[in-house]
Amino acid sequence: MRKTIVIAVVSVLTLAGCTATPAVEPTPSPTPTIELGPIALSDEEAATRYLQIVCQGNAAQNVFFDAVKAGEDEFLRGGDPDPATAKAAAAEWMRVSRLQVEVLDDSYFTWPEIVGEQLVYVRSSFIALISPIGSMANDKRFEDIYYTQFPERTSEQSSAAQEIRYQLKLDADTVKSCVDYEAALDDLHTEMTERNVELAKFED
């Protein structure tokens, strides 16, 4: 009788589809295609990266002041220059300043200790500019742009950029040393964004 009951139970389970489940092979973890970081920059790498960060900002600033200068004579003679060009230049300068801060804050890279403190002052200078140039980008009159007050820089902020250039053996001439780097920041920021997306795949 017991043997008959066991056979009957097995038959019922088989008909109900209760068969043994095959073992599932674990999905292999993706292999990183880039170093997980942080990456320590050599002095030479830091020098190149510094130019990639600052030169586009210098160019955007020069375009803005050239736009203001172009309308200055008319304004000082009592005219009312069209502020459109200066507003657009201010908007671009603000955009670039924000990118500079974001790239400086990229923890994937660590900078040489000899410039670490000075980079803090450079970053604070970028931050301080964002508000006034943002206001100019939205001003409706050339007069408002012309009389905008920029924040005073501390002595540390004023000397930081040249101190970094000295420590990293970069040319003190901010024009000559920036040749070929005038648009490098956009590429650097895109690279950072794409890398962060890739690295996010390997986070716990």
Secondary structure as UniProt FT lines:
FT   HELIX           2..15
FT   TURN            16..17
FT   STRAND          39..40
FT   HELIX           43..76
FT   TURN            77..78
FT   HELIX           84..104
FT   TURN            107..108
FT   STRAND          109..110
FT   HELIX           113..138
FT   HELIX           142..146
FT   HELIX           155..167
FT   TURN            168..169
FT   TURN            174..175
FT   HELIX           176..178
FT   TURN            179..180
FT   TURN            182..183
FT   HELIX           184..200
FT   TURN            201..202
//
